Amino acid sequence: MSLPWAAVWPRSIRGQVTLLALVLAGLFLIPLGLAADMVIRGAVATSIWRETREAASRIVVAYRNATLLNPIAPGPGGVDVIQVIGPGGHLLAATAKAGGAPPVSDVRPDLPDRLVDFTTCPKASRGCYHVTATLADARPGSPVVYAAKRTPAVLSTRVLDVAVGLQIAALTGLIGWIAWKGADRGLRTVDNIQAELAHITVSDLSRRVQEPPGEDEISNLARTVNSTLARLEHSVEQQRRFAADASHELRTPIAGLRAQLEEARLHPGDTDLPSLVDGALRDTDRVEAIITDLLFMARLGSSGPAVQECVDLGHLAAEEIARRPAQVPVTTDFKEEVVVLGVRTQLFRVIGNLLDNARRHASSMIKVEVSGANRTAVLAVTNDGDRIAEKDRERVFHRFARLDESRSRDRGGTGLGLAIARDVAIAHGGTLHVEDVPEGTRFVLRLPMMD
């Protein structure tokens, strides 16, 4: 009972590559070897029969010219068995080597000047012969001329088959060895990468795998692994800083709330209950706002793709402005038909966060503009408050970023609004940056616009 294929198929990639190389080499080399064996045998036989034909033709000419001598001189190329057999099997002439031997064969050509090639292995002889037979003349009962040469060992034995088989086996083994070494060289690098990755932990993401030289797949794999590790390290570091910042931001209102409650418990008679409740509600509102922003960022980063729709950016901005209290005058300049593909609620959040930031820092004016050009939708929110220094224009988008006292938590922000706005912009294939204006601060959102 034969084993199933899965039982003989090697488990290691090295073994699989080597076995596959051996199978392919066998499929190619075995037919090639058989063809080479046949070609060699055919070439040797053709060479021998060419010599026997030449010898037989020479004897026919001598017989017809009545110049045939007995014994016959051996022919060219070592054709030393030549016989002229008359009617009844009588030996008329022969070479010295074939004079006392029985006729080489009883094959008789049926037409004059026709050469018949064949092989024969006479019982009286220990070997085989390649023979050419022809009629000496055109008369009835014409003698037959036989010119024979002993079949060489390359044709009469398995020497050629063995030699070709050994060469095929050697070439197949060489191909298998090359395939093994090639696979081993590449997989050794993969093993090193695997070993390095096994030692990398969340507590230490600074390690990198060794990058072999070259531009092959293994080198590209090593570079990709290192690039992934670098991004992972950066992401984990950001998460750690974010967790620390979030803990700090939550601790402040909670600590304030706790202090008020403990003060009220220690001195209940001196406690102004309405003031205590108002302070507790303010701290609770701040905790709730921070937690809401954190949950929004978590959903934005971990949830799958949300359902997108066509959104008119100008109409969306107008709706958001209309539903907010006008603490600072807002002027608008909206172009028509500035349509983007996006998640409506998330884009609402971006516009709302930009407006909240502008209201916290504006002195007397906020301007909102919506326009589109070159297949890009642009929403700009400008306020006439303090300018942001160029060196801080990226830092304002960091989570819980604080630039100075004028932008502290006492102004009502959670420190996450601009970070959320940029994350949403990036998720929609867009950008959010601070751009130069003569006075104040200008935030510009760019999104791909629909045709």
C-alpha positions in Angstrom: 0.0 0.0 0.0 1.5 3.3 -1.0 1.9 6.2 1.4 -0.3 9.2 0.8 1.5 12.2 -0.7 1.2 14.2 2.5 3.3 11.5 4.3 6.3 11.9 2.0 6.1 15.6 1.4 8.7 17.3 3.7 7.5 19.7 6.3 10.5 22.1 6.1 10.7 24.7 3.3 14.3 23.6 2.6 13.1 20.1 2.0 10.2 21.2 -0.1 12.4 23.3 -2.3 15.0 20.6 -2.6 12.4 17.9 -3.4 10.7 20.2 -6.0 14.1 20.9 -7.6 14.8 17.1 -7.7 11.4 16.4 -9.3 11.8 19.1 -11.9 15.4 18.0 -12.6 14.3 14.4 -13.1 11.4 15.4 -15.4 13.9 17.4 -17.5 17.0 15.2 -17.3 15.5 11.7 -17.7 13.9 12.4 -21.1 17.1 14.3 -22.1 19.2 11.3 -21.1 17.0 8.9 -23.0 17.2 11.0 -26.1 21.0 11.3 -25.7 21.2 7.5 -25.4 19.2 7.0 -28.5 21.2 9.6 -30.5 24.5 8.1 -29.4 23.4 4.6 -30.3 22.0 5.8 -33.7 25.2 7.7 -34.5 27.5 4.7 -33.7 25.3 2.3 -35.7 25.2 4.7 -38.6 29.0 5.0 -38.6 29.4 1.2 -38.5 27.0 0.6 -41.4 28.6 3.3 -43.4 31.9 1.3 -43.2 30.2 -2.1 -43.9 28.4 -0.6 -46.9 31.6 0.8 -48.3 33.3 -2.6 -47.8 30.3 -4.5 -49.4 30.3 -2.2 -52.4 34.0 -2.6 -52.9 33.6 -6.4 -53.0 30.7 -6.2 -55.5 32.8 -4.1 -57.9 35.7 -6.5 -57.6 33.4 -9.5 -58.2 31.9 -8.0 -61.3 35.3 -7.0 -62.6 36.6 -10.6 -61.9 39.4 -9.1 -59.7 38.1 -10.6 -56.5 40.8 -12.4 -54.6 40.5 -15.0 -51.9 41.2 -14.4 -49.1 39.6 -11.0 -49.2 41.5 -8.1 -47.7 39.7 -6.5 -44.7 37.7 -3.4 -45.4 38.3 0.1 -44.1 37.4 0.9 -40.5 38.1 -2.6 -39.2 35.5 -4.5 -41.3 37.3 -7.8 -41.0 34.3 -10.2 -41.6 33.5 -10.3 -45.3 32.0 -13.4 -47.0 30.8 -14.1 -50.6 28.2 -16.8 -50.3 27.1 -18.6 -53.5 24.0 -20.7 -54.2 23.4 -23.5 -51.6 25.4 -21.6 -49.0 28.8 -22.3 -50.5 31.5 -20.0 -49.4 33.1 -18.5 -52.5 35.5 -16.0 -50.9 36.0 -14.6 -47.4 38.5 -12.7 -45.3 41.0 -14.7 -43.3 39.0 -14.2 -40.2 35.7 -15.4 -41.7 37.0 -18.1 -44.0 36.3 -21.1 -41.7 33.2 -19.7 -40.2 29.6 -20.5 -41.3 27.7 -17.9 -43.2 27.1 -14.7 -41.2 23.4 -14.8 -42.1 20.9 -16.2 -44.5 19.3 -12.8 -45.3 19.2 -12.3 -49.1 18.3 -9.0 -50.7 15.6 -9.3 -53.3 17.0 -6.7 -55.7 20.4 -6.1 -57.2 22.5 -3.2 -55.9 20.2 -3.0 -52.9 22.0 -2.8 -49.6 20.3 -4.3 -46.6 21.6 -3.4 -43.1 20.8 -5.5 -40.1 22.3 -6.9 -36.9 22.7 -10.5 -36.1 24.1 -12.6 -33.2 25.3 -16.0 -34.6 25.2 -18.9 -32.2 28.8 -19.8 -33.1 30.0 -16.4 -32.3 30.2 -14.8 -28.8 29.1 -11.5 -30.0 26.8 -9.6 -32.3 27.6 -8.0 -35.7 26.3 -5.1 -37.7 26.0 -6.5 -41.2 25.4 -5.1 -44.7 24.2 -7.6 -47.4 23.9 -7.1 -51.1 23.8 -9.2 -54.4 27.0 -9.6 -56.3 25.3 -9.1 -59.6 21.9 -9.1 -61.3 21.8 -12.8 -62.5 19.5 -15.3 -60.9 21.2 -17.2 -58.2 23.7 -14.4 -57.7 26.1 -14.8 -54.8 25.4 -12.6 -51.7 28.1 -10.4 -50.3 28.1 -10.0 -46.5 30.3 -7.3 -44.8 30.1 -7.4 -41.0 31.7 -5.6 -38.1 31.5 -6.7 -34.5 29.0 -4.6 -32.6 30.9 -2.4 -30.0 30.3 -2.7 -26.3 28.6 0.6 -26.3 25.7 -0.9 -28.3 25.8 -4.5 -27.2 25.9 -3.9 -23.4 24.4 -1.6 -20.9 27.5 0.5 -20.5 26.0 3.5 -22.3 22.8 3.2 -20.3 24.7 3.1 -17.0 26.9 6.0 -18.0 24.0 8.2 -19.0 22.1 7.1 -15.8 25.1 8.0 -13.6 25.4 11.4 -15.3 21.7 12.1 -14.8 21.9 11.0 -11.1 25.0 13.3 -10.6 23.4 16.3 -12.3 20.1 15.7 -10.4 22.1 15.5 -7.1 24.0 18.6 -8.0 20.8 20.5 -8.7 19.3 19.3 -5.5 22.4 20.4 -3.5 22.3 23.8 -5.2 18.6 24.2 -4.4 19.2 23.1 -0.8 22.1 25.6 -0.3 20.1 28.4 -2.0 17.1 27.8 0.2 19.2 27.3 3.3 21.0 30.6 2.6 17.8 32.5 2.2 16.0 30.8 5.1 18.9 31.2 7.4 18.3 35.0 7.2 14.6 34.3 7.8 15.6 32.3 10.9 17.7 35.1 12.1 14.8 37.5 11.6 12.5 35.1 13.5 15.0 34.8 16.4 15.3 38.6 16.6 11.6 39.1 16.6 11.2 36.5 19.3 13.3 38.6 21.6 11.4 41.8 20.9 8.9 42.7 23.6 6.5 45.6 24.2 8.9 46.8 26.9 11.7 47.0 24.4 10.8 47.8 20.8 14.1 49.5 20.0 15.7 46.3 18.6 16.0 45.7 14.9 16.7 42.7 12.7 19.8 42.5 10.6 19.3 43.7 7.0 21.3 41.6 4.5 22.7 43.5 1.5 21.0 43.4 -1.9 17.6 44.0 -3.3 16.1 40.4 -3.2 13.0 39.4 -1.4 14.7 38.5 1.9 16.4 41.9 2.0 13.2 43.6 1.3 11.5 41.5 4.0 14.1 42.6 6.6 13.7 46.2 5.7 10.0 45.9 5.9 10.2 44.3 9.3 12.5 47.1 10.6 10.1 49.7 9.1 7.2 48.0 10.8 9.0 47.8 14.1 9.9 51.5 13.9 6.3 52.4 13.3 5.2 50.1 16.1 7.7 51.6 18.5 6.5 55.1 17.6 2.9 54.1 18.0 3.5 52.5 21.3 5.4 55.5 22.5 2.6 57.7 21.4 0.1 55.5 23.3 2.2 55.6 26.4 2.4 59.4 26.3 -1.3 59.6 25.5 -2.2 57.4 28.5 0.0 59.5 30.8 -1.4 62.7 29.5 -5.0 61.4 29.7 -4.4 60.3 33.2 -3.1 63.7 34.1 -5.9 65.5 32.5 -8.5 63.4 34.2 -6.8 63.5 37.5 -7.0 67.3 37.7 -10.8 67.7 37.7 -11.3 64.6 39.8 -8.8 65.9 42.4 -10.7 69.2 42.4 -14.0 67.5 42.8 -12.6 65.4 45.6 -11.2 68.4 47.4 -14.5 70.2 47.3 -16.4 67.2 48.7 -13.9 66.6 51.4 -14.0 70.3 52.4 -17.8 70.1 52.6 -17.6 66.9 54.8 -15.1 68.5 57.2 -16.9 71.8 57.4 -20.6 71.2 56.6 -21.7 74.3 58.3 -19.4 76.6 56.3 -20.2 75.0 53.0 -22.0 77.0 50.3 -24.0 74.2 48.8 -25.0 76.0 45.5 -21.3 76.9 45.0 -20.2 73.3 45.8 -22.7 71.9 43.3 -21.7 74.4 40.6 -18.0 73.5 41.0 -18.7 69.8 41.1 -20.8 70.0 37.9 -18.0 72.0 36.2 -15.4 69.3 37.1 -17.9 66.6 36.1 -18.5 68.3 32.7 -14.8 68.5 32.1 -14.3 64.8 32.9 -17.2 63.9 30.7 -15.9 66.0 27.8 -12.4 64.4 28.0 -13.9 60.9 28.2 -16.2 61.7 25.2 -13.2 62.9 23.1 -11.2 59.8 24.1 -14.0 57.5 23.1 -14.3 59.3 19.8 -10.6 58.9 19.1 -10.7 55.3 20.0 -13.6 54.6 17.7 -11.9 56.6 14.9 -8.7 54.6 15.2 -10.1 51.1 15.7 -13.5 50.9 13.9 -13.9 49.7 10.4 -14.7 51.9 7.5 -17.9 54.0 8.2 -20.6 54.6 5.7 -19.7 57.6 3.5 -22.0 59.9 1.7 -21.9 63.1 -0.5 -21.6 66.1 1.8 -21.8 69.7 0.8 -19.1 71.3 2.9 -20.6 74.8 2.8 -24.1 73.6 3.9 -22.5 71.5 6.6 -20.5 74.5 8.0 -23.6 76.7 7.9 -25.6 74.1 9.9 -22.8 73.9 12.5 -22.5 77.7 12.8 -26.3 78.1 13.1 -26.6 75.6 16.0 -23.9 77.2 18.1 -24.3 80.3 20.3 -22.9 83.4 18.6 -20.4 84.5 21.4 -18.1 86.0 18.7 -19.4 87.3 15.4 -18.9 84.8 12.6 -18.6 85.9 8.9 -18.9 83.4 6.1 -17.9 83.1 2.5 -19.2 79.8 1.1 -18.9 78.8 -2.6 -21.6 76.6 -4.0 -21.3 72.9 -4.9 -18.2 72.1 -2.8 -19.1 68.4 -2.3 -16.9 65.8 -0.6 -17.3 62.1 0.1 -17.2 61.5 3.8 -18.8 60.6 7.1 -21.2 63.4 7.9 -21.0 63.2 11.7 -17.2 63.1 11.7 -17.0 66.2 9.4 -19.4 67.9 11.7 -17.0 67.2 14.5 -14.1 68.7 12.6 -15.9 71.9 11.9 -17.2 72.1 15.4 -13.8 71.6 16.9 -12.3 74.3 14.7 -15.1 76.7 15.6 -14.7 75.9 19.3 -10.9 76.6 19.1 -11.5 79.8 17.2 -14.1 81.1 19.8 -11.8 80.4 22.7 -9.0 82.5 21.2 -10.7 85.1 19.0 -10.7 88.7 20.1 -13.6 90.0 18.0 -14.0 88.1 14.8 -14.2 84.6 13.3 -14.3 84.0 9.5 -15.3 80.7 7.9 -14.6 80.2 4.2 -15.4 77.2 1.9 -14.1 77.0 -1.6 -13.0 74.4 -4.2 -10.3 74.3 -6.9 -8.2 71.6 -8.6 -10.5 68.9 -7.3 -9.7 70.0 -3.7 -12.3 71.3 -1.2 -10.9 73.9 1.2 -12.5 75.0 4.5 -10.6 77.8 6.4 -11.4 79.0 9.9 -9.7 82.3 10.8 -9.7 84.1 14.1 -8.1 87.5 15.1 -6.6 86.2 18.4 -3.0 85.5 19.2 -0.8 84.1 16.4 0.7 80.7 16.8 4.5 80.7 16.4 5.8 78.8 13.4 7.7 76.3 15.6 4.4 75.4 17.4 2.2 75.0 14.3 2.5 71.2 14.4 2.6 70.8 18.1 -0.9 72.2 18.5 -2.3 69.1 16.8 -0.7 66.8 19.5 -3.0 65.4 22.1 -3.3 67.5 25.2 -0.8 70.0 23.8 -0.5 73.3 25.8 1.3 76.2 24.3 1.0 78.9 27.0 -1.3 80.2 29.7 -3.6 81.9 27.2 -4.4 78.4 25.8 -4.8 76.6 29.1 -7.5 74.3 30.2 -9.2 77.2 31.9 -10.3 78.4 28.5 -12.6 75.4 28.3 -10.8 73.0 25.9 -9.9 69.4 26.5 -6.7 69.5 24.6 -8.0 66.9 22.1 -10.1 69.0 19.7 -7.4 69.8 17.1 -5.9 66.3 17.4 -9.3 64.8 16.6 -9.8 67.2 13.7 -6.5 66.2 12.1 -7.2 62.5 12.6 -10.6 62.8 10.9 -9.0 64.8 8.0 -6.3 62.1 7.5 -9.0 59.4 7.6 -10.8 61.2 4.8 -7.6 61.5 2.7 -7.1 65.1 3.5 -4.9 67.5 5.5 -5.3 70.1 8.3 -2.6 72.7 8.8 -2.0 76.2 10.3 -1.3 78.7 7.6 0.1 82.3 7.7 -2.3 85.3 7.9 -1.3 88.9 8.6 -3.1 88.8 12.0 -4.5 86.0 14.1 -4.6 82.3 13.3 -5.9 80.4 10.3 -6.7 76.7 10.2 -7.1 75.2 6.7 -8.8 71.8 6.1 -8.3 70.3 2.6 -10.3 67.3 1.4 -10.6 65.5 -2.0 -13.6 67.1 -3.8 -16.0 65.0 -5.8 -16.3 65.7 -9.6 
